[in-house]
Every structure is written in C-alpha cells, then in structure tokens.
Amino acid sequence: MDSTQIFWMQLLTSVVVFGIVAVWYVWPSLTKLSRNSALIPLLFVHVPRYVGMTLLVAGMVDPKLSKEFRSSAAYGDLLEAALAFASIFGLRGNWRIAVPLVWVANTWGFVDLLNGVRGVLQLNVPSFNLATFWYVYTFYAPLVLVSHLMIFWILIKSRSWKK
C-alpha cells in the first residue's frame, strides 16, 4: 500500500470505529439527557479544532502543501473551535440564542470539514509530508464528522427531545 491508500484506509476505519462507539455507547447515554445537556459533550469534541492552526507553523508540515489550503483549514478550524466553545457557554447558561448558535457552529464546522475533504482530494494531501498532523486527518477528523452528524440529529429531533 502506498501512503495515500494507507491514509484513506485509516480515515475510513476511524469513521467506522467512531460510528460504532457512537451508536452502541454514546447515543444511548445522550438520549437520557436533556437536549442542551446532550449537545454539550458533542460540542466539546470541536473545541480542540484550534489545533488546526498548526498547519501555519513553519516546519510542521510540508511547505510545498498549498498555503491557501493550509490557511483555509487552519482559520476555518479556529472559527469552529470558537463557535463550539461559545455554544457550550450558551447552552449551559440557557441563552435564548444557544440553539441557533449551535446550528451556526455545527453548520459552519460541517461545511468547513467538507471543504477540507475537497482540498485533501484535490491536492492529494496524503502525498505530502504531514508529520504528526497525519493523525489529525486520520483520527480526529473522523471523530469530528461523527460528532457533527450526531449534533445535527439532535437539532433536527429537537421538538421531540426532552428539554
């Protein structure tokens, strides 16, 4: 297997593993909580997305990797981290705008993630030296994806979810 095949195998395996853990363990626990309480741990998954700023640190990833791609990923992740963190405070404080803020955070983060996948495919990112950032793509991004989907599900089912 070449590095690109290994990258996609690891990424897809992580999605499957995190999906199974979510369905078997996380989801049953979340359904016992109020909507706001169920959203908070899922949002905490997104707070460490500030780590994406590592893409802008000299010497951390291959300098031949497009600066536009690195900047878009880094700042998109930073904004998602801030929105997720603000959403957590909003939910804990029962702010009137808390749920709309979660919608904004989750939609932004999901679109940013999809844009990142587009860039990974378009630039063949696994062919560049990613150093330890490899794990962000193959381990953390799949966790973020599963969390986004769970957040959307809770928001969509919001009317039937216990308040």
Secondary structure, 3 states (H helix, E strand, C coil): CCHHHHHHHHHHHHHHHHHHHHHHHHHHHHCCCCHHHHHHHHHHCCHHHHHHHHHHCCCCCCCCCCHHHHHHHHHHHHHHHHHHHHHHHHHHCCCCCHHHHHHHHHHHHHHHHHHHHHHHHHHCHHHCCCHHHHHHHHHHHHHHHHHHHHHHHHHHCCCCCCC
